[in-house]
Amino acid sequence: MNQTIMPLSLADFDYDLPPELIAQSPLAQRTASRLLVVGDGHLEDRCFADLPGLLRTGDLLVFNDTRVLHARLHGVKDSGGGIEVLIERPIGRHEALAQVRASHAPKPGSRLLLGDTLDVEVVAREGEFFLLRFPGPDDLVDLIEKHGKLPLPPYIQRRAEDGDEARYQTVYARKRGSVAAPTAGLHFDAALLEALRIKGVALAWLTLHVGAGTFQPVREDNLAHHQMHRERYVIPADTVSALTTVRARGGRIIAVGTTSLRALEAAAQEGEIIAGRGETELFILPGFRFRTADALITNFHLPKSTLLMLVSAFGGMEDMRRAYAHAMAARYRFFSYGDAMFILRNDTL
């Protein structure tokens, strides 16, 4: 493991967030968000539209092109009780791991009627998730897209609306498979991407399908005992080539989102980044030695979350504490529909 064990507890990643700072809806324009620049012990308040001015010709941005599924389904158990199902991730063409919210957990062998149409079998329980088998010859992802609803995060206290169909997807979303958006990418629109290309900033793509486990709380005070959720990723050969080229030319690699960074680091665990498919349960804590990105674009993350731990590893714990305190004092908007940070890598432990 490319990580030095540090004596950390869950309390090291806690903070008190005023509920009114949790963004419940997106801004009218994607690039209208604020951008907090963090690096070298300094903080700077900017706008996301200023991003081209923070980058240099020859830099490379790495995006996650996953697309959010209609992964939330409602229905009833065969006993008649109401349920809500949130797909964690598809497994093959007909089965999926899922969270099932019900007054009493369904038992293996029982059946669920989802979307008034889908007769789904509960195959087994796997920890906090259930293995479900969907009916018929149709591909599972096609069934979910037809019968499910867009799954907004649990801290957005409203139902998904028509506008969320576009705004809770990145403008470059292509590969279906996530149950949560890679939210750092929500700030980019077509005009900003074109401005970056004109400046000479290269763009590259990978895919990491975000699972519902990203919202699961860390329950172990001793972080060494936490079991990270597993996610699937693909690193194309073209992206590996782009990474190699920018390094050879002295440019910087900027990961757009924690999902992009996690995929890059997972693919680089043996040294060089390897193209191809994989699964990762990489749990990044302060003390981790990053091999890939020089900077990270990311939103603000939940207290006590694995994502806050990752950005604290990347940007330095003290710098992140100062940044979050500043963001709350300056009334930044938090979480998926909130504002963003541009973090320069801090290699000091």
Stockholm file with secondary structure:
# STOCKHOLM 1.0

chainA/1-349         MNQTIMPLSLADFDYDLPPELIAQSPLAQRTASRLLVVGDGHLEDRCFADLPGLLRTGDLLVFNDTRVLHARLHGVKDSGGGIEVLIERPIGRHEALAQVRASHAPKPGSRLLLGDTLDVEVVAREGEFFLLRFPGPDDLVDLIEKHGKLPLPPYIQRRAEDGDEARYQTVYARKRGSVAAPTAGLHFDAALLEALRIKGVALAWLTLHVGAGTFQPVREDNLAHHQMHRERYVIPADTVSALTTVRARGGRIIAVGTTSLRALEAAAQEGEIIAGRGETELFILPGFRFRTADALITNFHLPKSTLLMLVSAFGGMEDMRRAYAHAMAARYRFFSYGDAMFILRNDTL
#=GR chainA/1-349 SS CCBCCCCCBGGGGCCCCCGGGBCCSCCSSGGGSEEEEEETTEEEEEEGGGHHHHSCTTCEEEEECEEECCCEEEEEETTSCEEEEEEEEEETTTEEEEEEEESSCCCTTCEEEETTTEEEEEEEEETTEEEEECCSSSCHHHHHHHHCBCCCCTTSCSCCCTTHHHHTSCTTCCEEEESSCCGGGGGCCHHHHHHHHHHTCEEEEEEECCCGGGGSCCCCSBGGGCCCCCEEEEECHHHHHHHHHHHHTTCCEEEESHHHHHHHHHHTTTSSCCCEEEEECCCCCTTBCCCSCSEEEEECCCTTCHHHHHHHHHHCHHHHHHHHHHHHHTTCCBSTTSCEEEEECCCCC
#=GC SS_cons         CCBCCCCCBGGGGCCCCCGGGBCCSCCSSGGGSEEEEEETTEEEEEEGGGHHHHSCTTCEEEEECEEECCCEEEEEETTSCEEEEEEEEEETTTEEEEEEEESSCCCTTCEEEETTTEEEEEEEEETTEEEEECCSSSCHHHHHHHHCBCCCCTTSCSCCCTTHHHHTSCTTCCEEEESSCCGGGGGCCHHHHHHHHHHTCEEEEEEECCCGGGGSCCCCSBGGGCCCCCEEEEECHHHHHHHHHHHHTTCCEEEESHHHHHHHHHHTTTSSCCCEEEEECCCCCTTBCCCSCSEEEEECCCTTCHHHHHHHHHHCHHHHHHHHHHHHHTTCCBSTTSCEEEEECCCCC
//
